[in-house]
């Protein structure tokens, strides 16, 4: 059954944390590197890891803005 509502930023961040955790715990020789999920291609290419890092950086930049 498809989801009709858009995903919130909080839900996206939760999913990103799970992706980062998978890459941290499964890529034992080089944590935070490609090798932690089924989407990993080659040694330096994982669209899920790239997305998770980009989203985390985006959220962090908003959180740490000076006013």
Residue pairs with C-beta under 8 A, 6 or more apart in sequence:
9 59
12 55
13 55
13 56
13 59
15 52
16 51
16 52
16 55
16 56
17 52
17 56
19 37
19 48
19 49
19 51
19 52
20 32
20 49
20 52
20 53
20 56
22 36
22 37
23 31
23 32
23 33
23 34
23 35
23 36
23 37
23 46
23 49
23 52
24 31
24 32
24 36
25 36
26 35
26 36
26 37
27 33
27 34
27 35
27 36
29 35
34 40
34 41
34 42
34 43
34 44
34 45
34 46
34 49
36 46
36 49
37 46
37 48
37 49
39 46
39 47
39 48
39 49
40 46
40 48
40 49
